Amino acid sequence: MSETDLAARVRASADRLLELDPRLAGGNFLGIVLGSGLGAATEAFEDRLDIPCSAIPGLLPPSVVGHTGSLCVGRLGGILIAALRGRVHLYEGHPVESVVHGVRTLVAAGCRTLLLTNAAGGINPDLRVGQLMAIRDHINLTGVSPLFGTEVLALGPRFPDVSRAWDPALTAALVAAAGRA
């Protein structure tokens, strides 16, 4: 896919999202990707709008159990949130452009802070299934990267600084909030 085509697809998705929910215009919202089993978290949203993936061009519905397949917009604690309720995965056979399309759409719509969730494993034997944890770094062993392929300047630099991919201040705020819960 050419640089122009990829940027145009992401822009079309972002424009459609902004058309479906104009509250997101201006970019003052938190983006969240809710992984397996976490889609129900959006039930606490006020003024909730649930948008099926099929309503946003290029946003594929996931087939994994526990991934609802919608984008939910609403407020929680006064904060406007756009939450992807599930996503497609490389292991489902999707190309990397499709896997990252939802996040790229949120960014193109103006999102500047993103919270990612997933079912992650750990080597700490004290961790239990379902226990929440904050990830501070990771190693990509998939053999693929969204940085592969043609550089698409409209979507950002090919080689962004990933030394702080997981923001320490946001991680500290997450851990502090979890301690108050």
C-alpha positions in Angstrom: 0.0 0.0 0.0 1.4 3.4 -0.9 2.1 6.2 1.6 -0.7 8.2 0.2 -3.2 5.4 0.3 -2.3 4.5 3.9 -2.5 8.1 5.1 -5.8 8.6 3.3 -7.3 5.4 4.9 -6.4 6.6 8.4 -7.6 10.1 7.7 -11.0 8.8 6.4 -11.4 6.7 9.5 -10.6 9.6 11.8 -12.9 11.9 9.9 -15.7 9.4 10.2 -15.1 9.0 13.9 -15.2 12.8 14.4 -18.4 12.9 12.3 -20.0 10.2 14.4 -19.0 11.9 17.7 -18.1 15.6 17.4 -17.2 15.7 21.1 -13.8 14.3 20.0 -13.0 17.4 17.9 -10.2 19.3 19.4 -8.4 16.2 20.6 -9.0 16.7 24.3 -9.7 13.0 25.0 -8.0 9.9 26.3 -7.7 6.9 24.0 -7.9 3.4 25.4 -7.5 0.0 23.8 -9.4 -2.5 26.0 -8.1 -6.0 25.7 -9.8 -9.3 26.4 -12.6 -9.2 28.9 -12.3 -5.5 29.6 -14.9 -4.2 27.2 -17.5 -4.0 30.0 -15.5 -1.2 31.6 -17.3 1.2 29.2 -20.6 0.5 31.0 -19.5 3.0 33.5 -19.2 5.8 30.9 -21.7 8.7 31.0 -23.2 10.0 27.8 -22.0 6.8 26.1 -22.0 6.3 22.3 -21.1 2.8 21.1 -20.0 2.8 17.5 -19.6 -0.6 15.7 -16.3 -1.2 13.9 -18.3 -1.5 10.7 -19.3 2.2 10.9 -15.7 3.3 10.7 -13.9 2.6 7.4 -10.8 0.4 7.7 -11.6 -0.6 11.3 -11.9 -4.4 11.3 -14.0 -6.2 13.8 -12.0 -8.6 16.0 -12.8 -12.3 16.1 -11.2 -13.0 19.4 -13.5 -14.0 22.3 -13.8 -11.1 24.8 -13.2 -8.4 22.1 -16.6 -6.7 21.6 -15.6 -5.0 18.3 -16.7 -1.4 18.8 -15.4 2.0 19.7 -17.2 3.5 22.7 -17.0 7.2 23.5 -18.2 8.7 26.8 -17.1 10.4 30.0 -15.7 8.9 33.1 -14.8 11.1 36.0 -15.3 14.1 33.8 -12.7 12.8 31.2 -13.8 12.3 27.6 -12.6 8.8 26.5 -12.6 7.0 23.2 -12.2 3.3 23.9 -11.6 0.6 21.4 -13.4 -2.4 22.8 -11.1 -5.0 21.3 -8.9 -5.1 18.3 -7.6 -7.3 15.6 -4.3 -9.2 16.1 -1.4 -10.4 14.0 -2.1 -14.0 15.0 -5.6 -13.7 13.4 -3.8 -13.3 10.1 -4.2 -9.5 9.7 -1.4 -7.3 8.3 0.3 -5.0 10.7 -1.4 -2.0 9.0 -4.8 -3.4 10.1 -3.6 -4.2 13.6 -2.5 -0.6 14.3 -5.3 1.1 12.3 -7.4 1.7 15.4 -4.6 3.4 17.3 -3.6 5.4 14.2 -7.3 6.5 13.8 -7.4 7.7 17.4 -4.2 9.7 16.9 -5.4 11.2 13.6 -8.6 12.2 15.4 -6.5 14.2 18.0 -5.8 11.7 20.8 -2.5 12.6 22.5 -2.6 10.2 25.5 -3.3 6.5 25.0 -3.8 3.7 27.5 -3.1 0.2 26.2 -4.4 -2.9 27.9 -3.8 -6.5 27.0 -3.5 -10.0 28.5 0.2 -10.1 29.2 2.3 -12.8 30.8 4.9 -12.4 33.5 7.8 -14.2 34.9 7.0 -13.3 38.5 5.5 -16.4 40.1 3.5 -14.3 42.6 1.4 -12.9 39.7 -2.1 -14.5 39.4 -4.3 -14.9 36.3 -6.4 -11.7 36.0 -4.1 -9.6 38.2 -3.5 -6.1 36.9 0.1 -4.9 36.4 1.8 -1.9 34.7 4.1 -2.7 31.9 7.2 -0.4 31.8 9.0 -2.0 28.8 8.6 -4.8 26.4 10.4 -6.9 23.9 8.8 -7.4 20.5 9.4 -11.1 19.5 6.8 -11.1 16.7 9.2 -10.4 13.9 7.0 -7.5 12.6 6.7 -3.9 13.5 4.4 -1.0 12.5 7.6 0.8 11.6 8.2 -1.6 8.6 7.3 -0.6 5.1 7.0 2.7 3.4 7.5 5.7 5.6 4.2 7.6 6.0 5.1 11.1 7.1 1.5 12.0 7.7 1.4 9.2 10.4 4.6 10.2 12.1 8.3 9.5 11.8 9.5 6.1 10.7 11.8 5.7 13.8 10.2 7.5 16.7 12.0 7.7 20.0 10.8 4.5 21.8 13.2 4.9 24.8 10.1 6.3 26.6 7.3 4.4 24.8 5.8 3.8 28.2 5.6 7.2 29.9 7.0 7.0 33.5 4.7 9.8 34.8 1.6 8.1 33.4 2.7 4.7 34.8 3.2 6.3 38.2 -0.3 7.9 38.0 -1.7 4.5 37.1 0.0 2.8 40.0 -1.2 5.5 42.4 -4.8 5.3 41.1 -4.7 1.5 41.5 -3.5 2.0 45.1 -6.5 4.2 45.9 -9.0 1.7 44.3 
